[in-house]
Amino acid sequence: MKKYNWAILGCGHIANKFCSDLKLLSNANLYATSSRDLQKAIDYKNKYGFEVAYGSYTEMVNDPKVDAVYIATPHTFHREHAILCMNHKKAVLCEKAFAINKKEVEEMIACAKENSTFLMEAFWTKFQPSFIKAMEILKSGELGKLQIVRSDFAFNAPFIEERRLYNVNLGGGSLLDIGLYPVFAALTSLGKPDFIKTFAHFSTTGTEESISMLFQYAGGEMANLASSFSSYSPTQTEYWCEKGYMILNPRWYMPTKITIVKNGQEPLYFNSGHFEGTGYQYEAAHVMKCLDEEKIESEIMTWQNSLDLIETLDRIRRDAGIFFPEHDKTDDKLKFC
């Protein structure tokens, strides 16, 4: 089994769990950390046992020993950092949202093709045993036709203007941070919607703080989705079908228990069981499997999956009036994508 040298680009909060889970994989070597703040990179290196630390991303990508890079910077920098890595032939696993808009995602994919270099959006939920099981149940038809999806993700975040969550210049707002999870739940089960209607509340910094999204499909199916930084929610996903329903229980985006109810009978349960770590190791293991097979695109989290997601997020932003001035460059905010 080939061992791959991993580097972390962006030593912030989101990278902590990934680093911990990466240590669980025998073919992953924690090699390099990189940050614009050298001390932060050094602190990460010492905390997780990496070999080297870099005070600039350019230094890191010029290290020939680096095989794969996990990008964990704010959304507004994903395009820039992914392209930097791929231009130096480094495989990329980039956090979600993949980029700010569809145009940027298309540029990232074009760069991957041009450099014949692996690129994947880090949508870890798609690799969780419980989510895989849920999709198998829906596809089996045992619950009948799926009619309605209900999904939410919310927590009460302190309002700090300069914090990323409320900073419009860093892609702030609940939609691109956590709202994309409920959107993902609808897309993976019902596909792209024919119609979208949104209701959003904005903070004083101009970022969307809470959003409710309604999807409608030509076949009559619907999705009711929501995210918020101003309230707590169960954070669960429900699939309502003709012959019963299924619930991905709270914190559904990571390994969780599934509740299945058929025709009003007693509930059945599926538990993904005991496992080490948080669940990020599954996507990292998949990346290395793709590299073993010399692939530049995942067959599970495909580029088309990412394009469908960002296109839907763009449609939601257009309807809700969510606008990022540094990236959505147009005088007409309603036609920014």
C-alpha positions in Angstrom: 0.0 0.0 0.0 1.4 3.3 -1.1 1.7 6.0 1.6 0.7 9.5 0.8 2.2 12.7 2.2 -0.7 15.0 3.2 -0.5 18.8 3.7 -3.0 21.1 5.3 -3.6 24.5 3.7 -5.3 26.7 6.2 -4.8 25.9 9.9 -8.2 27.0 11.2 -11.0 25.4 13.2 -12.4 23.2 10.4 -9.0 21.4 9.9 -8.8 20.1 13.5 -11.2 17.1 13.1 -9.7 16.2 9.7 -6.2 16.1 11.1 -7.3 13.9 14.0 -9.1 11.5 11.6 -6.2 11.4 9.1 -4.0 9.9 11.8 -6.3 6.8 11.8 -5.3 5.9 8.2 -2.2 3.8 7.9 -1.5 5.0 4.3 -1.7 8.7 5.3 1.4 10.5 6.5 0.9 13.8 8.2 3.6 15.6 6.5 3.1 19.4 6.2 1.1 22.3 7.6 0.8 25.7 6.0 -0.6 29.0 7.0 0.0 32.7 6.3 0.8 32.8 10.0 3.9 30.6 10.5 3.4 30.3 14.2 -0.1 28.9 13.6 1.4 26.3 11.2 4.0 25.4 13.8 1.3 25.0 16.4 -0.7 22.7 14.2 2.5 20.7 13.3 3.3 20.1 16.9 -0.3 19.4 17.9 -0.9 16.7 15.4 2.6 15.4 14.7 3.3 16.7 11.2 6.9 16.8 10.0 7.2 20.3 8.6 5.5 23.7 8.8 5.3 26.5 6.2 4.5 30.2 6.7 3.2 30.5 3.1 1.2 28.4 0.8 3.6 28.9 -2.1 6.4 27.3 0.0 4.3 24.3 0.7 3.2 23.6 -2.9 6.8 23.8 -4.0 7.8 21.0 -1.7 8.1 17.9 -3.9 7.3 15.6 -1.1 3.7 16.8 -0.8 1.2 14.4 -2.5 -2.2 15.6 -1.4 -3.5 18.9 0.1 -6.6 19.4 2.2 -7.8 23.0 1.7 -9.6 24.5 4.8 -9.5 28.2 4.1 -12.7 30.4 3.8 -14.9 29.8 0.8 -13.7 33.0 -1.0 -10.2 31.6 -1.3 -11.0 28.0 -2.4 -10.7 28.7 -6.1 -7.4 30.5 -5.7 -5.8 27.9 -3.4 -7.1 24.9 -5.3 -5.7 26.2 -8.6 -2.4 27.0 -6.9 -2.1 23.4 -5.7 -3.1 21.8 -8.9 -0.7 24.0 -10.9 2.0 22.3 -8.8 0.5 18.8 -9.4 -0.8 18.4 -5.9 -4.0 16.4 -5.4 -6.7 18.5 -3.9 -9.4 17.8 -1.3 -11.2 21.1 -0.9 -13.7 22.0 1.8 -17.2 23.0 0.9 -18.6 25.2 -0.3 -16.3 24.2 -3.1 -16.2 27.9 -4.2 -18.4 31.0 -4.2 -20.2 30.4 -7.5 -20.5 28.1 -10.5 -18.0 30.1 -12.6 -15.3 29.5 -10.0 -16.1 25.8 -9.7 -15.9 25.4 -13.5 -12.4 27.1 -13.5 -11.2 24.7 -10.8 -12.4 21.7 -12.7 -10.8 23.0 -15.9 -7.5 23.4 -14.0 -7.8 19.8 -12.8 -8.3 18.5 -16.3 -5.5 20.7 -17.7 -3.0 19.4 -15.1 -4.4 15.9 -15.0 -4.5 16.3 -11.2 -7.1 15.0 -8.7 -9.7 17.3 -7.4 -12.7 16.6 -5.1 -15.1 18.6 -2.9 -14.8 17.5 0.7 -18.5 16.6 1.2 -17.8 14.0 3.9 -21.5 13.1 4.4 -21.5 11.2 1.1 -19.0 8.7 2.5 -20.7 8.1 5.9 -22.0 4.5 6.4 -25.4 5.7 7.6 -25.9 8.0 4.7 -24.9 5.3 2.2 -27.4 3.0 3.9 -30.1 5.6 3.7 -29.6 6.1 0.0 -29.7 2.3 -0.5 -33.1 2.1 1.3 -34.6 4.9 -0.8 -33.3 3.3 -4.1 -34.6 -0.1 -3.1 -38.2 1.1 -3.3 -39.2 -0.6 0.0 -40.7 2.7 1.2 -42.3 3.5 -2.1 -41.8 6.7 -4.0 -40.1 9.6 -2.2 -42.4 12.6 -2.0 -41.0 15.1 0.5 -37.6 15.8 2.0 -37.3 17.9 5.2 -33.8 18.9 6.3 -32.3 21.5 8.6 -29.0 22.6 10.2 -28.9 25.4 12.7 -27.0 26.6 15.7 -26.9 29.9 17.6 -23.6 31.6 16.7 -22.5 34.7 18.7 -22.7 37.8 16.5 -19.2 39.0 15.9 -18.9 41.3 12.9 -15.4 40.4 11.9 -15.9 36.6 12.3 -16.0 34.6 9.1 -19.6 33.6 9.6 -20.8 37.2 9.4 -18.2 38.6 7.0 -19.6 39.1 3.5 -16.1 39.3 2.1 -15.3 35.8 3.3 -18.5 34.3 1.9 -20.3 34.6 5.3 -23.9 33.5 6.0 -25.5 30.3 7.0 -26.2 29.1 3.4 -22.6 28.4 2.2 -21.5 27.3 5.7 -24.3 24.9 6.8 -27.3 25.4 4.6 -25.6 23.5 1.8 -26.1 20.3 3.9 -29.9 20.4 3.6 -29.6 21.4 -0.1 -27.3 18.3 -0.5 -29.9 16.1 1.2 -32.5 17.2 -1.4 -30.1 16.9 -4.4 -28.9 13.4 -3.6 -32.4 12.1 -3.2 -34.6 14.1 -5.6 -32.1 15.8 -7.9 -32.1 19.4 -9.0 -35.4 21.2 -8.4 -37.6 22.7 -11.1 -38.6 25.6 -8.9 -37.0 27.3 -5.9 -38.5 29.8 -3.4 -36.6 31.3 -0.5 -37.1 33.4 2.6 -34.0 35.0 4.2 -33.2 37.2 7.1 -30.0 39.3 7.0 -27.6 40.4 9.7 -26.4 44.0 10.0 -23.2 43.1 8.2 -25.2 42.2 5.1 -24.8 38.4 5.4 -27.7 36.1 5.4 -28.3 34.8 9.0 -31.2 32.5 8.4 -32.8 31.0 5.3 -35.8 28.8 4.5 -35.8 27.1 1.1 -38.7 25.4 -0.7 -38.0 23.1 -3.7 -40.6 21.9 -6.1 -40.3 19.2 -8.8 -42.3 18.6 -11.9 -43.4 15.2 -10.6 -44.9 16.8 -7.5 -42.1 16.1 -5.1 -41.0 18.8 -2.7 -38.2 19.7 -0.3 -38.5 21.9 2.8 -35.0 23.1 3.9 -33.6 25.5 6.4 -30.4 26.8 8.0 -29.6 29.4 10.6 -27.0 31.0 12.8 -29.6 32.5 15.2 -31.4 29.4 16.5 -30.9 25.7 17.3 -32.6 23.0 15.4 -32.8 19.2 15.6 -30.3 19.0 12.7 -32.0 16.0 11.1 -33.2 14.9 7.7 -36.6 13.2 7.0 -37.6 11.4 3.9 -41.4 11.1 3.5 -42.4 8.3 1.1 -45.6 6.6 -0.1 -45.2 3.6 2.2 -43.5 5.1 5.2 -40.7 7.5 6.2 -37.1 7.5 7.2 -35.2 9.8 9.6 -31.5 10.5 9.7 -31.4 11.4 13.3 -29.8 14.6 14.8 -26.3 15.5 13.4 -27.4 13.5 10.4 -24.5 14.7 8.3 -22.1 12.5 10.2 -22.4 8.8 11.3 -25.8 8.5 13.0 -28.7 6.3 13.6 -31.5 5.8 11.0 -35.1 5.4 12.0 -37.4 3.6 9.5 -41.2 3.4 9.8 -43.2 1.3 7.3 -46.9 1.7 6.9 -47.3 2.9 10.5 -45.6 -0.2 12.0 -43.1 -0.2 14.8 -39.9 1.7 14.0 -36.8 -0.2 12.7 -33.3 1.2 13.4 -30.0 1.1 11.7 -26.9 2.1 13.6 -23.6 2.7 11.8 -22.0 1.1 14.9 -18.9 2.1 16.9 -16.1 3.6 14.9 -13.0 5.6 15.7 -12.8 9.3 14.9 -15.4 11.7 13.7 -15.9 10.4 10.2 -13.6 12.5 8.1 -11.3 9.5 7.5 -13.8 8.0 5.0 -13.3 10.8 2.5 -9.6 10.9 3.0 -9.4 7.1 2.4 -11.4 7.5 -0.7 -9.1 10.2 -2.1 -6.1 7.9 -1.6 -7.9 5.0 -3.3 -8.5 7.3 -6.3 -4.8 8.2 -6.3 -3.9 4.5 -6.2 -6.0 4.1 -9.3 -4.6 7.2 -11.0 -7.9 8.9 -11.1 -8.3 12.7 -11.3 -12.1 12.6 -10.4 -14.0 10.7 -7.8 -16.7 8.4 -9.0 -18.6 9.0 -5.7 -18.3 12.8 -5.2 -18.1 13.6 -8.9 -17.4 17.0 -10.5 -21.0 17.0 -11.8 -22.2 16.5 -8.2 -20.3 19.7 -7.2 -21.6 21.6 -10.3 -25.2 20.6 -9.5 -24.7 21.7 -5.9 -23.1 25.1 -6.7 -25.6 25.8 -9.4 -28.5 25.2 -7.0 -26.8 27.4 -4.4 -26.4 30.1 -7.0 -30.2 29.8 -7.8 -31.0 30.1 -4.1 -28.7 33.1 -3.7 -30.3 34.8 -6.7 -33.8 34.3 -5.3 -32.8 35.4 -1.7 -30.7 38.3 -2.8 -27.4 36.9 -1.2 -24.6 38.8 -2.9 -20.8 38.7 -2.5 -19.4 41.9 -4.0 -15.8 40.6 -4.5 -16.9 37.6 -6.5 -20.4 38.3 -8.0 -19.1 41.1 -10.3 -22.1 42.7 -11.9 -24.3 45.8 -11.6 -27.4 43.6 -11.6 -27.4 41.6 -8.4 -30.3 39.5 -9.6 -28.3 38.1 -12.6 -24.9 37.6 -10.9 -24.5 34.0 -12.0 
